């Protein structure tokens, strides 16, 4: 998955869960991980998880919850190092990093010739993952590169393979070579695919032609309790602690600074909304520093720099979201899911989101949020203005959003369904 979120609720705020395949009588592995894991029964399949990124994106936070729930019988292989490893190890997970800079540098739109140049590195990683997979009952591949490297080794490890699909598989997002590789690996080497949304699933079916009923959709879970623990009874005090304007009307946009995340759209909307302040929580990753600099320049050119706060990466996202009046989602391309939207709902804040991809499976217009056309500055500004001018409407949307986040996108439900899928794969 395109790493869509670089800041989400704290890993240690994940709840103690007891999925259907977890032994409810077992004690937590340690007090440090008690908040986010339970000990597996010896009859539960052992799992090797593989993820391509050491950074913290939406796919990684989903895996953090899953790996944290079964640390006694699992291991995580990362194809690059970074803060994700530290988060996993904090939960007590065993982590191995298999890093090859040339393989990690392959981009989605890479040509066939560029891919051929790194074949030796690819083969080394395929063999290394296969060697680890032989020791486990199931190989769980969490990202697209993990899919390629793990599934190619199927003749070597001969273990059931699950791929958790976090991507919309179209030419807008991937090159022809990558799509062809995904298509044939799914057909020939993957035993089970789980999609993170109906939008992702539809793209998979169109690409591979596999049966639609063979691909369950399991939405990511968000820990609503992490937001409940934030005392927002005095918003002015909360904002003062964060260094935010105490009495301004604040719109918050959370996610890495990247062109397709649409922070520039939000800045343009601010120019139409005197008195509204914008807080951008997130940092540039993957060579996007030039875009971040352009955002600063754009804010100056639009005359809104005094009303825009670049907060950078923030670990305590529940606190920051609670300090906002509205949460914005401004992606210009379809999101496979939209985890930050569910987080905004769990924070009991009204959410304005770009209506594309998996977002429309989360937000119901004017019922639990507000949908706008992606890239439409005028529509975004109108929506922000409407919620600012009608506090009762904003509160009604926020109340329903919180209820939906708790019932439809809970961590317990996510883990129960995912552990069931792993159990079926092992049979």
For each residue, the residues with C-beta under 8 A, 3 or more apart:
1: 4 57 58 59 143 144 166 167 196 336
2: 57 167 173 260 336
3: 6 53 55 56 57 58 59 60 256 285 286
4: 1 57 58 255 256 261 331 335 337 338 339 340
5: 8 56 57 58 61 254 255 256 339 340
6: 3 55 56 57 255 256 282 283 285 313
7: 56 254 255 281 282 313 314 315 317
8: 5 56 58 61 317 339 340 343
9: 13 14 222 223 226 227 317 318 343
10: 13 226 315 316 317 318
11: 14 36 61 64 68 87 90 91
12: 35 36 90 91
13: 9 10 35 36 223 225 226 229 318
14: 9 11 17 35 36 64 65 68 223 226 411
15: 35 36 223 225 411 412
16: 28 34 35 36 37 38
17: 14 22 38 69 411 412 415 416
18: 22 24 38
19: 22 38 69 412 415 416 418 419 420
20: 416 419 420
21: 40 41 44 419 420 422 423
22: 17 18 19 26 38 39 40 41 44 69 70 419
23: 26 38 39 40 41 44
24: 18 38
25:
26: 22 23 38 39 40 41
27: 39
28: 16 31 33 34 37 38 39
29: 33 34 37 39 71 72 92
30: 33 34 92
31: 28 34
32: 90 91 92
33: 28 29 30 36 37 68 71 90 91 92
34: 16 28 29 30 31 37
35: 12 13 14 15 16
36: 11 12 13 14 15 16 33 65 68 69 91
37: 16 28 29 33 34 68 69 70 71 91 92
38: 16 17 18 19 22 23 24 26 28 69
39: 22 23 26 27 28 29 72
40: 21 22 23 26 44 70 72 73
41: 21 22 23 26 44
42: 73
43:
44: 21 22 23 40 41 70 73 419 423
45: 73 136 137 138 422 423 425 426
46: 73 74 135 136 137 138
47: 70 73 74 75 136 137 138 139 140 422
48: 74 75 76 77 129 132 133 135 136 138 139 140 159
49: 63 66 67 74 75 76 77 140 142
50: 76 77 78 79 129 139 140 141 142 143 146 149 150
51: 59 60 63 76 77 78 79 84 142 143 146
52: 78 79 80 104 142 143 144 145 146
53: 3 57 59 60 78 79 80 82 84 143
54: 78 80 81 82 83 84 85 97
55: 3 6 60 80 82 83 84 285
56: 3 5 6 7 8 60 61 82 83 84 87
57: 1 2 3 4 5 6 53 60 61 256
58: 1 3 4 5 8 61 62 166 220 337 339 340
59: 1 3 51 53 62 63 142 143 164 166
60: 3 51 53 55 56 57 63 64 84 142
61: 5 8 11 56 57 58 64 65 220 339
62: 58 59 65 66 142 164 166 196 220 221 339 414
63: 49 51 59 60 66 67 76 142 164
64: 11 14 60 61 67 68 84 87 88 91
65: 14 36 61 62 68 69 221 411 414 415
66: 49 62 63 69 70 140 414 415 418
67: 49 63 64 70 71 74 76 88 91 93
68: 11 14 33 36 37 64 65 71 88 91 92 93
69: 17 19 22 36 37 38 65 66 415 419
70: 22 37 40 44 47 66 67 73 74 419
71: 29 33 37 67 68 74 91 92 93 94
72: 29 39 40
73: 40 42 44 45 46 47 70
74: 46 47 48 49 67 70 71 93 94 136
75: 47 48 49 93 94 95 96 132 136
76: 48 49 50 51 63 67 88 93 94 95 96
77: 48 49 50 51 95 96 97 98 129 132
78: 50 51 52 53 54 81 82 84 85 95 96 97 98 99
79: 50 51 52 53 97 98 99 100 103 104 125 145 146 149
80: 52 53 54 55 97 99 104
81: 54 78 85 97 99
82: 53 54 55 56 78 85
83: 54 55 56 86 87
84: 51 53 54 55 56 60 64 78 87 88
85: 54 78 81 82 88 89 95 97
86: 83 89 90
87: 11 56 64 83 84 90 91
88: 64 67 68 76 84 85 91 93 95
89: 85 86 92 93 95
90: 11 12 32 33 86 87
91: 11 12 32 33 36 37 64 67 68 71 87 88
92: 29 30 32 33 37 68 71 89
93: 67 68 71 74 75 76 88 89
94: 71 74 75 76
95: 75 76 77 78 85 88 89
96: 75 76 77 78 132
97: 54 77 78 79 80 81 85
98: 77 78 79 125 128 129
99: 78 79 80 81 104
100: 79 103 104 118 121 124 125
101: 104 105
102: 105 106 117 118 121
103: 79 100 106 118 121 122 125 145 149
104: 52 79 80 99 100 101 145
105: 101 102 118
106: 102 103 110 114 115 118 145
107: 110
108: 144 173 174 175 178
109: 174 175 178
110: 106 107 114 115 175 177 178
111: 114 115 175 177
112: 115 116 177
113: 116 117
114: 106 110 111 117 118
115: 106 110 111 112 118 119 177
116: 112 113 119
117: 102 113 114
118: 100 102 103 105 106 114 115 121 122
119: 115 116 122 123
120: 123 124
121: 100 102 103 118 124 125
122: 103 118 119 125 126 148 149 152
123: 119 120 126 127
124: 100 120 121 127 128
125: 79 98 100 103 121 122 128 129 149
126: 122 123 129 130 149 152 153 156
127: 123 124 130 131 153 156
128: 98 124 125 131 132
129: 48 50 77 98 125 126 132 133 139 149 150 153 157
130: 126 127 133 134 153 156 157
131: 127 128 134 156 157
132: 48 75 77 96 128 129 135 136
133: 48 129 130 136 139 150 153 157 159
134: 130 131 156 157 158 159
135: 46 48 132
136: 45 46 47 48 74 75 132 133 139 159
137: 45 46 47 159 160 426
138: 45 46 47 48 159 160 161 162 422 425 426
139: 47 48 50 129 133 136 150 157 159 160 161 162
140: 47 48 49 50 66 162 164 422
141: 50 146 147 150 151 161 162 163 164 190
142: 49 50 51 52 59 60 62 63 146 164 166
143: 1 50 51 52 53 59 146 147 166
144: 1 52 108 147 148 166 167 174 178 182
145: 52 79 103 104 106 148 149
146: 50 51 52 79 141 142 143 149 150
147: 141 143 144 150 151 163 182 185 186 190
148: 122 144 145 151 152 181 182 185
149: 50 79 103 122 125 126 129 145 146 152 153
150: 50 129 133 139 141 146 147 153 154 161
151: 141 147 148 154 161 163 185 189 190
152: 122 126 148 149 185 189
153: 126 127 129 130 133 149 150 156 157
154: 150 151 157 158 159 161 189
155: 158
156: 126 127 130 131 134 153
157: 129 130 131 133 134 139 153 154
158: 134 154 155
159: 48 133 134 136 137 138 139 154
160: 137 138 139 191 192 425 426
161: 138 139 141 150 151 154 189 190 191 192 425
162: 138 139 140 141 190 191 192 193 194 421 422 425
163: 141 147 151 186 190 192 193 194
164: 59 62 63 140 141 142 194 196 218 418
165: 169 193 194 195 196 200 201 204 215
166: 1 58 59 62 142 143 144 196 200 336 337
167: 1 2 144 173 174 200 203 336
168: 172 173 199 200 203 334 336 357
169: 165 173 174 179 182 200 203 204 206 207
170: 173 174 203
171: 174 175 176 179
172: 168 333
173: 2 108 167 168 169 170 333
174: 108 109 144 167 169 170 171 178 179 182
175: 108 109 110 111 171 178 179
176: 171 179 180
177: 110 111 112 115 180 181
178: 108 109 110 144 174 175 181 182
179: 169 171 174 175 176 182 183 207
180: 176 177 183 184
181: 148 177 178 184 185
182: 144 147 148 169 174 178 179 185 186 207 208
183: 179 180 186 187 207 208
184: 180 181 187 188
185: 147 148 151 152 181 182 188 189 190
186: 147 163 182 183 189 190 193 204 207 208 210
187: 183 184 190 208 209 210
188: 184 185
189: 151 152 154 161 185 186
190: 141 147 151 161 162 163 185 186 187 193
191: 160 161 162 425
192: 160 161 162 163 214 421 424 425
193: 162 163 165 186 190 204 210 214 215
194: 162 163 164 165 215 216 217 218 418 421
195: 165 198 200 201 204 215 216 217 218
196: 1 62 164 165 166 200 217 218 219 220 336 337 358
197: 200 201 217 219 336 337 357 358 361
198: 195 201 202 217 358 361
199: 168 202 203 334 336 357 358 360 361
200: 165 166 167 168 169 195 196 197 203 204 217 336 337 358
201: 165 195 197 198 204 205 212 215 217
202: 198 199 205 206
203: 167 168 169 170 199 200 206 207
204: 165 169 186 193 195 200 201 207 208 210 215
205: 201 202 208 209 210 212 215
206: 169 202 203
207: 169 179 182 183 186 203 204
208: 182 183 186 187 204 205
209: 187 205
210: 186 187 193 204 205 214 215
211: 214 215
212: 201 205 215
213:
214: 192 193 210 211
215: 165 193 194 195 201 204 205 210 211 212
216: 194 195 417 421
217: 194 195 196 197 198 200 201
218: 164 194 195 196 414 417 418 421
219: 196 197 337 361 408 409 414
220: 58 61 62 196 337 339 342 409 414
221: 62 65 409 410 411 412 413 414 415
222: 9 339 342 343 346 405 409 410 411
223: 9 13 14 15 226 227 346 411
224: 227 228 346 402 405 406 410
225: 13 15 228 229
226: 9 10 13 14 223 229 230 318 346
227: 9 223 224 230 318 321 322 343 346 347 348
228: 224 225
229: 13 225 226 318
230: 226 227 238 318 319 322
231: 234 238
232: 235 238 322 323
233:
234: 231 237 238
235: 232 238 239 246 323
236: 239 240 246 247
237: 234 240 241
238: 230 231 232 234 235 241 242 319 322 323
239: 235 236 242 244 245 246 250 323
240: 236 237 243 244 246
241: 237 238
242: 238 239 319 320 323
243: 240
244: 239 240 248 250 277 279 309 323
245: 239 248 250 277
246: 235 236 239 240
247: 236
248: 244 245 275 276 277 307
249: 275 276 277 325 388
250: 239 244 245 276 277 278 279 323 324 325 326
251: 266 270 276 277 278 279 324 325 326 327 328 384
252: 278 279 281 320 321 323 324 326 327 328 349
253: 263 266 278 279 280 281 282 327 328 329 330
254: 5 7 281 282 317 320 321 327 340 343 344
255: 4 5 6 7 258 261 281 282 340
256: 3 4 5 6 57 261 282 283 284 285 288
257: 261 263 280 282 283 284 288 291 292 295
258: 255 261 284 285 286 288 291
259: 262 264 288 291 332
260: 2 331 332 333
261: 4 255 256 257 258 282 330 331 332
262: 259 265 266 330 331 332 354 374 375
263: 253 257 266 267 280 295 330
264: 259 267 268 294 295 298
265: 262 268 269 330 332 375 377 380
266: 251 253 262 263 269 270 278 280 328 330 380
267: 263 264 270 271 278 295 298 299 302 304 308
268: 264 265 271 272 298 302 377
269: 265 266 272 273 377 380 381 384
270: 251 266 267 273 276 278 299 302 304 307 308
271: 267 268 302 303 304
272: 268 269 377 378 381
273: 269 270 276 381 384 385 388
274:
275: 248 249
276: 248 249 250 251 270 273 307 384 388
277: 244 245 248 249 250 251 307 308 309
278: 250 251 252 253 266 267 270 304 307 308 309 328
279: 244 250 251 252 253 308 309 311 320 323 324
280: 253 257 263 266 295 308 309 310 311
281: 7 252 253 254 255 311 312 313 314 317 320
282: 6 7 253 254 255 256 257 261 311 312 313
283: 6 256 257 292 312 313
284: 256 257 258 287 288 289 291 292
285: 3 6 55 256 258 288
286: 3 258
287: 284 290
288: 256 257 258 259 284 285 291 292
289: 284 292 293
290: 287 293 294
291: 257 258 259 284 288 294 295
292: 257 283 284 288 289 295 296 310
293: 289 290 296 297
294: 264 290 291 297 298
295: 257 263 264 267 280 291 292 298 299 310
296: 292 293 299 300 305 310
297: 293 294 300 301
298: 264 267 268 294 295 301 302
299: 267 270 295 296 302 304 305 308
300: 296 297 303 305
301: 297 298
302: 267 268 270 271 298 299 305
303: 271 300
304: 267 270 271 278 299 307 308
305: 296 299 300 302 308
306:
307: 248 270 276 277 278 304
308: 267 270 277 278 279 280 299 304 305
309: 244 277 278 279 280
310: 280 292 295 296
311: 279 280 281 282 314 320
312: 281 282 283
313: 6 7 281 282 283
314: 7 281 311 317 320
315: 7 10
316: 10 319 320
317: 7 8 9 10 254 281 314 320 321 343
318: 9 10 13 226 227 229 230 321 322 343 347
319: 230 238 242 316 322 323
320: 242 252 254 279 281 311 314 316 317 323 324
321: 227 252 254 317 318 324 327 343 344 347 349
322: 227 230 232 238 318 319 347 348 349
323: 232 235 238 239 242 244 250 252 279 319 320
324: 250 251 252 279 320 321 327 347 349
325: 249 250 251 349 350 387 388 394
326: 250 251 252 349 350 351 352 384 387 388 394
327: 251 252 253 254 321 324 340 341 343 344 347 349 350 351 352
328: 251 252 253 266 278 351 352 353 380 384
329: 253 335 338 340 341 344 351 352 353 354 359
330: 253 261 262 263 265 266 354 374 380
331: 4 260 261 262 334 335 354 356 359 374
332: 259 260 261 262 265 354 374 375
333: 172 173 260 356 357 374
334: 168 199 331 356 357 358 359 374
335: 4 329 331 338 354 356 357 358 359
336: 1 2 166 167 168 196 197 199 200 357 358
337: 4 58 166 196 197 200 219 220 357 358 362
338: 4 329 335 341 342 353 357 358 359 362
339: 4 5 8 58 61 62 220 222 342 343
340: 4 5 8 58 254 255 327 329 343 344
341: 327 329 338 344 345 351 353 359 362 363 369
342: 220 222 338 339 345 346 362 405 409
343: 8 9 222 227 254 317 318 321 327 339 340 346 347
344: 254 321 327 329 340 341 347 349 351 401
345: 341 342 348 349 351 362 368 369 398 401 402 404 405 409
346: 222 223 224 226 227 342 343 402 405 406 409
347: 227 318 321 322 324 327 343 344 402
348: 227 322 345 398 399 401 402
349: 252 321 322 324 325 326 327 344 345 398 401
350: 325 326 327 369 370 387 394 395 397 398 401
351: 326 327 328 329 341 344 345 363 368 369 370 397 401
352: 326 327 328 329 369 370 371 372 380 383 384 387
353: 328 329 338 341 359 362 363 369 370 371 372
354: 262 329 330 331 332 335 359 371 372 373 374 375
355: 359 360 363 365 371 372 373 374
356: 331 333 334 335 359 360 374
357: 168 197 199 333 334 335 336 337 338 360
358: 196 197 198 199 200 334 335 336 337 338 361 362
359: 329 331 334 335 338 341 353 354 355 356 362 363 371
360: 199 355 356 357 363 371
361: 197 198 199 219 358
362: 337 338 341 342 345 353 358 359 369 409
363: 341 351 353 355 359 360 368 369 370 371
364: 367 368 369
365: 355 369 370 371
366: 370 397
367: 364 397 400
368: 345 351 363 364 397 400 401 403 404
369: 341 345 350 351 352 353 362 363 364 365 397 401
370: 350 351 352 353 363 365 366 383 386 387 397
371: 352 353 354 355 359 360 363 365
372: 352 353 354 355 376 379 380 383
373: 354 355 376 379
374: 262 330 331 332 333 334 354 355 356
375: 262 265 332 354
376: 372 373 379 380
377: 265 268 269 272 380 381
378: 272 381 382
379: 372 373 376 382 383
380: 265 266 269 328 330 352 372 376 377 383 384
381: 269 272 273 377 378 384 385
382: 378 379 385 386
383: 352 370 372 379 380 386 387
384: 251 269 273 276 326 328 352 380 381 387 388
385: 273 381 382 388 389
386: 370 382 383 389 390 393
387: 325 326 350 352 370 383 384 390 393 394 397
388: 249 273 276 325 326 384 385 394
389: 385 386
390: 386 387 393 394
391: 394 395
392: 395 396
393: 386 387 390 396 397
394: 325 326 350 387 388 390 391 397 398
395: 350 391 392 398 399
396: 392 393 399 400
397: 350 351 366 367 368 369 370 387 393 394 400 401
398: 345 348 349 350 394 395 401 402
399: 348 395 396 402 403
400: 367 368 396 397 403 404
401: 344 345 348 349 350 351 368 369 397 398 404 405
402: 224 345 346 347 348 398 399 405 406
403: 368 399 400 406 407
404: 345 368 400 401 407 408 409
405: 222 224 342 345 346 401 402 408 409 410
406: 224 346 402 403 409 410
407: 403 404 410
408: 219 404 405 413
409: 219 220 221 222 342 345 346 362 404 405 406 413 414
410: 221 222 224 405 406 407 413 414
411: 14 15 17 65 221 222 223 414 415
412: 15 17 19 221 415 416
413: 221 408 409 410 416 417
414: 62 65 66 218 219 220 221 409 410 411 417 418
415: 17 19 65 66 69 221 411 412 418 419
416: 17 19 20 412 413 419 420
417: 216 218 413 414 420 421
418: 19 66 164 194 218 414 415 421 422
419: 19 20 21 22 44 69 70 415 416 422 423
420: 19 20 21 416 417 423 424
421: 162 192 194 216 218 417 418 424 425
422: 21 45 47 138 140 162 418 419 425 426
423: 21 44 45 419 420 426 427
424: 192 420 421 427
425: 45 138 160 161 162 191 192 421 422
426: 45 137 138 160 422 423
427: 423 424
